[in-house]
Amino acid sequence: MRLFAAVLPPEAAVVELTDATASLRGLPGAEQLRWTEPSGWHFTLAFLGEVDPELLPELTERLGRAAHRHPPHELRFAGGGRFGDRVLWVGADGERTILRDLARSAAAGARRAGVAVDTTHDFRPHLTLARAAGPVNLRPYAESLAGFSGTPWTVARLELMRSRLPGGGVPGERPRYETVAAWDLGG
């Protein structure tokens, strides 16, 4: 199973971000971007990759412990940026230190459960909005998000998500995400 630990924003925050980013689809080159679906928006805390199903009981136990060690905390979507001209993202503001610590605990718990956690990137809270499918200058997109600051919301759960990659060969097909397990924070 292809898994990751994540925080999912509430519906009201998703709707607000959807409205705030609608105008981006009218910028030059927008047709060259593969836009992520709001139904799949999340903050990845730890990418676990392919996980042997036999590790799932230990993994879920350890992620549950990680969730309980961290309190619910406030975030909001804020600002935006890009990873080169490949990925456009929106950032987070608020109690980011708690979110970072939760990400570290989730990764450590997964490693203790025997999962090889992807450690190639330091944790940087961001939600991917689009990926470039061709040459696109993402600077104007990131600049238009720079002043965005959404309504605060409470991060209350850690979720273990499964990613099902597209297999149909249909152009534009996206991964599908499903929750495998979830834990309340601070429980």
SULHUPE-V386889 format. One record per residue. N is the residue number from 1. RES is the residue in three letters. PHI is phi in whole degrees, 0 to 359 (* if undefined). Layout:
# SULHUPE-V386889
N;RES;PHI + N;RES;PHI
This chain:
# SULHUPE-V386889
1;MET;* + 2;ARG;269 + 3;LEU;235 + 4;PHE;206 + 5;ALA;265 + 6;ALA;209 + 7;VAL;243 + 8;LEU;255 + 9;PRO;286 + 10;PRO;288 + 11;GLU;305 + 12;ALA;298 + 13;ALA;290 + 14;VAL;296 + 15;VAL;297 + 16;GLU;299 + 17;LEU;292 + 18;THR;302 + 19;ASP;296 + 20;ALA;291 + 21;THR;258 + 22;ALA;303 + 23;SER;291 + 24;LEU;296 + 25;ARG;290 + 26;GLY;262 + 27;LEU;285 + 28;PRO;304 + 29;GLY;89 + 30;ALA;302 + 31;GLU;290 + 32;GLN;271 + 33;LEU;255 + 34;ARG;263 + 35;TRP;280 + 36;THR;284 + 37;GLU;274 + 38;PRO;306 + 39;SER;294 + 40;GLY;252 + 41;TRP;294 + 42;HIS;196 + 43;PHE;257 + 44;THR;284 + 45;LEU;265 + 46;ALA;207 + 47;PHE;271 + 48;LEU;257 + 49;GLY;67 + 50;GLU;285 + 51;VAL;241 + 52;ASP;296 + 53;PRO;305 + 54;GLU;294 + 55;LEU;276 + 56;LEU;301 + 57;PRO;301 + 58;GLU;294 + 59;LEU;298 + 60;THR;294 + 61;GLU;297 + 62;ARG;290 + 63;LEU;292 + 64;GLY;299 + 65;ARG;297 + 66;ALA;300 + 67;ALA;299 + 68;HIS;289 + 69;ARG;279 + 70;HIS;237 + 71;PRO;281 + 72;PRO;304 + 73;HIS;209 + 74;GLU;262 + 75;LEU;225 + 76;ARG;207 + 77;PHE;292 + 78;ALA;204 + 79;GLY;66 + 80;GLY;196 + 81;GLY;191 + 82;ARG;210 + 83;PHE;256 + 84;GLY;59 + 85;ASP;247 + 86;ARG;252 + 87;VAL;226 + 88;LEU;254 + 89;TRP;219 + 90;VAL;248 + 91;GLY;263 + 92;ALA;227 + 93;ASP;227 + 94;GLY;121 + 95;GLU;276 + 96;ARG;292 + 97;THR;296 + 98;ILE;295 + 99;LEU;298 + 100;ARG;299 + 101;ASP;295 + 102;LEU;297 + 103;ALA;299 + 104;ARG;297 + 105;SER;295 + 106;ALA;297 + 107;ALA;295 + 108;ALA;296 + 109;GLY;298 + 110;ALA;296 + 111;ARG;299 + 112;ARG;295 + 113;ALA;277 + 114;GLY;95 + 115;VAL;268 + 116;ALA;279 + 117;VAL;280 + 118;ASP;290 + 119;THR;243 + 120;THR;287 + 121;HIS;230 + 122;ASP;291 + 123;PHE;292 + 124;ARG;223 + 125;PRO;297 + 126;HIS;204 + 127;LEU;241 + 128;THR;287 + 129;LEU;264 + 130;ALA;201 + 131;ARG;236 + 132;ALA;283 + 133;ALA;258 + 134;GLY;193 + 135;PRO;288 + 136;VAL;222 + 137;ASN;277 + 138;LEU;276 + 139;ARG;304 + 140;PRO;299 + 141;TYR;294 + 142;ALA;297 + 143;GLU;296 + 144;SER;288 + 145;LEU;269 + 146;ALA;307 + 147;GLY;269 + 148;PHE;289 + 149;SER;217 + 150;GLY;277 + 151;THR;284 + 152;PRO;298 + 153;TRP;218 + 154;THR;262 + 155;VAL;278 + 156;ALA;239 + 157;ARG;218 + 158;LEU;254 + 159;GLU;236 + 160;LEU;263 + 161;MET;248 + 162;ARG;253 + 163;SER;252 + 164;ARG;256 + 165;LEU;288 + 166;PRO;297 + 167;GLY;230 + 168;GLY;274 + 169;GLY;71 + 170;VAL;277 + 171;PRO;303 + 172;GLY;84 + 173;GLU;296 + 174;ARG;246 + 175;PRO;297 + 176;ARG;249 + 177;TYR;246 + 178;GLU;219 + 179;THR;281 + 180;VAL;269 + 181;ALA;203 + 182;ALA;211 + 183;TRP;224 + 184;ASP;289 + 185;LEU;286 + 186;GLY;70 + 187;GLY;290
